[in-house]
């Protein structure tokens, strides 16, 4: 494909993408295919001679779309949103065309410098403490990770290195493995599974701490765990506090947890993967109070801020604590401006290579502006509260937890088995798609506002579907 063919086919693809997103509500949100469906539709071997573009283009609908779960459908209400927008897509095209691998400043100065600046822009929108911003002239700054999972792992590994250095100063003869066997980290029992997985990867004991009736980790619970572990000779090194948990969008008590971590000298990492986008709105910013006690903070613009995957923004107060943990400096990666004002981001995360991801953040922030992004968040929150009212109006149902942002957790006032059957019936119906969760001994259903196109009519439609299927399910129960 030469440049002229690329222009022609590129226009066709842009038209296809625009039409797909404009008309996505006509597509079934969850596919009907069974595992292995695609192998029956394409050959066992790659073609020896080139296929025609037209044949490939036709296979998008024939082969790919039947197996796509349409996350951007206004009838998709599972998990949490995955963000998207035309400006972000266009930025990704430019990023792919430039094709730089921005591991050092010298490998592509614009790639590094735009990331530094846009992370400062976003940090100011969140009203992060100045210590987290590179423009403040200190050791802090932001970096784009691939996912919140990576950010948590990077924070934990950095904490591990920091405490390992401290312990070795006191006892230089002690083996690293012996020191690390005493380390312990903490998470709530509602934290994302990736936090526990980070402990497995880092070989650090990760303790799940019980949450309160609101599914929030409280300060006294953390303090009791720290005191207990220190009495056993263990060394607490890390706490992951979650703002907006995956099961129910609960918020750990950061104003209680933070001072304890500061007093004990423990690395506090704040994971706000979903909820963080809402903090650009003044009315939701108090949910972030206490972040000033943390060493690192992360959220995913690729969830709810119109920036398509992957773009997980992380800020740290002291970037040297991260770079010390990941610094391997071979000659072929050195450059004459090394160690000056701009960071070499290869020291700030797991992979060496990195795409020009700040372009899509830059495009979105410029072409939407803060006010439009704030209104987008508010619209989704309003829709969640509209759905909440529909739930409360039906005496057969009850809410699980509070509705704070764009998630509503609810259940039939029946046993878990009946709720499981309801969930299966809803998804088998295929008109909408939702997923369940489980907390505090209860199984419940989750309604998340996910698509940028979701409207009040879509929320009402979802409840109409749920009500109809509930009617049928309960009628069947009466027949037994």
N, C-alpha and C positions, 0 to 999 in steps of 0.2 A: 504494500500500500504506500503510494507516494503522497506528497503533500496535497496535491489536488484531489486525489481520491479521499484523503483524510478529511478535507474540507467538506466534500459531498456527504460522505458517510457520517461525519461528525454532526452535520445538520440533521440527518435522519435520526441519529441517536438522541440528540437533544430534543427533537420533536417527540420521539417515543417516550422519553423520560417525562417531559412536560405533560403529555397526554396520560401517561400512567398515573402520575400524582394528581392530576386534575380529576380523573375519573375513578380513583381508587375505591371510592365508596361502593361502586358497582361490583367489586370483586369480593368473593367470599373471604373473610379474614383468616380462616384456618383451613389448610388444604385437606383434601380427601385421600391423598395418596398413602400407600403403605410402604414400609421400609424396603428399599431395593427397587423402587419404581423406575428410577432413572436408568439403571443398567439395561432395562428392556427397550429403551428409546434411542440409545446411541450405540455405535459399534464398539467392539472390544478393543480396537486398536486405533491409534491416531492416524489420520490420513497421510499417505505417502506424498500425494500431490495436493496442492492447495484447494480447499473448498471455495466455492463462490460466496461472496459476501451475502448475496440475497438468500442463499440456502441457510447460512448461519443466522441471519436476521430472523428468518421464519422460525427457527428453532428456539428463539427466545420464548415465544408463546407456546410452542409445542412441547418443549422439553423443560424449560426452567420455571415458567410461571405456574404450572400445575403443582409444583412442589414448594412454592413460596408462601411463608406466613407473612401476611401483609401488616407489618408493624405500624405503618402509617395510615391504615384504614381507620376511619372514625368509629368503626365497630370493633376495633381491637382494644381491649381493656386489661390486658395481662401484664404481669411483671411491673415495669415502669416505662416511661417514654424512652424512645431512642430518637434523638433530635435529627432534624433535617431542614434544609431550606435551599432555595435556588442559589443564593449567594455562596453558601458553603460548598455546594456541588461545583460551582464555577471555580471556586478557589482550589478545590481538589484537582480539577483539570489542570490548572496552572501549576500546582505542586508536582503533579505527575509529569508534566512537560519539562519543567526545570530539572527534576530528577536528581537533585543533590542529596548527598548523604551527610547531614550536618552534624558530624560528631565533634568538630572543633570550629572555632571561629574562622580559621583560615579555610576550612573546607567549603564554607559559604557564609561570608560575613552577614548578609541580609537575613539568612535563616536564623542565626543566633540573635542578632540585634532586634529583629522584629519580635521574637519570642520574649525577650527581656522586657520590651516596652509594652506589648499587649498584656503580659501578665501583671505589670504594674497598673495598666488601665483597669483591668478586671479586679485586681486587688483593691483599688480605690473605690470601685463601684460597690464592693462588699464591705467597705469601711474596715478593712483589715488593719491591725496595728502597724505603724510604720516599720517596725522591726522586720516585717515580712516582705518589704518592698525594696527592690534594688536601688530605686531612685533615692532612697533615704541615706545612701552612702555607707551603710553598715555591711554586715555579713549576710543579710537575708536576701531572698529573691525567690522567683517562681520558675517553674519548669513544667513542660507538658509531658506527662507520662501517657502510656497507652491506655491504661485502665486504673480504676481505684485499687484493684487488686495489686497492681505493680507499685502504686504509691505506698500502700500499707507495707508491702515487703521491703521496699527501699527504706522506709522509716525504721522498721524493725531491725534490719541489717545494720543500719547506721547506729542505732542505739546499742546493738550488740558490740560493735566495734568500739564505741565510746566507752562502754563499761569494761570491755576487755582491756583497753589501754589503762584505765584507772586501776584495775585489779593487778595488772602486771607491774605497775609502778610500786605497789606495796609488796609484791612478792614476785620478783623477776624470774625465779626458778620454776614457778608453777606452770604446768602445761596448759595450753589454750583449752583443750578439751575438758580438763578438770575444772577450770574456771567456768566455762560455759555450762557445765552440768549443774551449776548452782543458780543459773539465771532463770527467772520466771517472768512471764508477761500476763497481762489481763485483758479480757474482753467480756462484754455482757453476753448473756445467753440468747440475746436477740441480734447480736452482731452478724454480719454477713459471713458466709462460710469461707470466704477468701481470707478472712482474718485468721481463722483457725489453720487454714492451709499455709499461710505465711509462717506460722510457728513450726509447722512440719518441715517446710523448706529450710528455714533458718536453724532448725534443730534446737528450738527454744521451747521450754514448757509453757503452754498457753492455757491459763485457767479461765473457764467460763464462770462468771459471777451472776448470781440470781438477781433479777430485776424486780421492781415493785409492781403494784397492781396496774400501773400505767405502762408497764414494759420498759421502764427507764432504770438505768444503773444509777444508784445513789452513792453519795460520798461515804456514808458510814459503812456500807457494804464493802467498798474498796478498801477503806482503812483497816477494817477487820481482817481482810484477806492479806494485806501487806504485813500487818503485825504478826499474823499467824505464820506466814512464810519466813519472815525474818527470824522468828523464834526457832525455826527449824534449820537455820543456817543458810537459807536461800537468799538470793539477791534480786529483788524486784527491779526490772530495768525499763518496762514499757507498758503503757496503757493505751488501748484503742477505744476512744469514745465515739459513739455513733450518733449523728444527728439525722434522723429520718431513716429508721431501720427498714430493711426490706420486708419483713413480715407484716408490719402494721404502721410504718412511718412514725415510730416512737422516737423520743428524744432523750438521750442520756443527760443527766443533770451536770452539765459542764461547769456551772458556777460552783458546784460542790466538789467535783472531781479535780478541777484545775488546781485549787490551792493545796490539795493533798499531794498532787504530783510535784508541785513546786517545792513544798516542804520536804518531801522525801527524795528530791533530786531525780525523779523518774521521767523518762521521755514520754510526753503526752502527744499522741497523734489523734487528730480529729478527722473522722471519715463522714463527709456529708455528700456522698456520691450523688444522690437524687435531690435532696432538699437544698443543697448549696445554691442552686440557681435562684431560688426564691429569696435569698438573702440580699439580692440587689434591690428588693422592694423595702422601703423604710418600715412598713408595718410588720414585716417578717424578720427584719434584721435582729431584733432582740433574741431570736432563737439561737443566734451565734454568740451571745454574750458568754464570756469565759474563754473565748478563743485566745485571749491574750496570755493565758497560762500555758498554751501548747507550744511544742517545738516544731510541729508540722501540721498543715491543714490541707485537705484535698476535697475537691468536688468535680463532677463530670459535666462540663458544658454539653457533652455529647448525649446527655440524657434529656435536658429540658431547656436548653438555651440556644436552640436552632443551629447548633454546630454539629455536623454529622460525625459519626464514629470514624477514627478514635481521637479523642481530645479530653484528657483527664488532667486538670490543672492542680498543681501541688506547690505550696509555698513553705519555705523553711526559714527559721530565724537565723540559723548559722549554717551556711552552705558548706563550710569547711568540714563539718561533721559528716556530711554526705560524701563529699569528694574524697575525704580521707578513707572512707570505707570502700570506695570503688576505684581508687587511683592506681592504674597501671599505665606507665608512660613510655612506650617504646619510641625509638628514635624516629621512625617513619611517621609518627603522629605529632611530633613536635613542630612548632612554628615560631617565628621570631617575635610575635606579639603575645606569646603564651604568658599567662599569669598577670596580664594587665587588667583593664577595667572589665572586659567582657568574659563571661564564663566559657569554658569548654564543656558543653553539656554531656559529653560522653562520661564524665565523672559523676553525673547526677542521677543515673538510672542504670538498669540492668543491661540493655543492649548497647552495642557500640553504635550501630547505624540508627539514624532517625530521619523521618521525612520532614518536609517543610510544613508542619501542621499549624504553625501560627498564622499562616496565610488565611485559612478559613475562619479563624477567630477574628482576625483583623477585618476581613470582608463583612462578617456578620455584625460586629460592633459598629462599623462605619455605616453600613447600609440599612440597619434597623435603628440604631441609636438606643440610648438607655431607656427613654420613655416608652418606645414601642415594645422593647423586651419586657419591661415591667408590666405593661398592660397584657401582654401575652400570658405571663405567669398568673396575673390576677384573673384573667378569663378562665383558665383551667381550674383555679381554686373555686371560683363561683360555680362552675359546672359540678364539681365534686359536692358542694353544699346543696345544689339542686337535687342531685341524686340522693344525698343523705335524707332530704325531706321526703322523697318518695319512699324510701325504706321505712322511715319512722311512721309514715301514714298507713302502713300495712301492719296490722297487729300480729301477723304471723312471723314477722322478722324482728331482729334486734341488731343493734350496732355492736361491733367489737372495737373498743378504743375510741379516741377522739378523731374527728376529721379536722386536720390542721391545714393540709395542703391539697394535693390533687388525688388522694387515695381515700376510698371508703371501704371499710371492712365490715361485713355484715354476715348474718347467718339466720337460718330458720330456727325458731325456738323448738328445735327437736334434737335428737341425738346426733352424734357425729356421722353415723352411718347414713342417715337420711340426707344430711348436708352433702356428703360425698356423692350420693346418688343424684342429687340436684345438680352439682357441679358437672358430673359426667353427662347428664341430660342436656344441660345448656350447651356444652361444647360439641356434643353429638349433633345438636340442632344446626350448628354451623353459622347461625345468623350473627352471633357475637362470639368473642373469645375472651375468657377470663381464666385465672388460675387461683388455687386455694393457698391457704397458709395455716399454721398451727402455732398457738402460743397460749401459755397459761392453762394448758389442758383442754383447750377448745380448738376445734376445726372451724375455719370460717372461709368465706369467699372474699376476694379482693376485686374491687372495681377501680381501675386506674384510668385517669384521663391521659391518653397517650398521644393521640394524633393532633397536629396543629389544626386540622379541619374539624375536630369534634365540636359539635354545637349543642345547644339546649335540646333540640329535637333528637339528636343522637343519644343523649342521656335518657330522654323519655322513651325512646325506642328500646334501648337496652333494658330498662325496667319493664317495659311491656313484654319483651321476650321472657325475662325472668319470671314475671307474674304468670304468664300463660303456662310456662313449663312447670311452675310450682303447682298451679291448679291441677294439671294432669297428674303430677307425681302424687299429690295428696289424695286425689280421687282413686288412684291405683291402690294406695295404702288402705283405703276404706274397704276395698274389695277383698282384702286378705282376711 
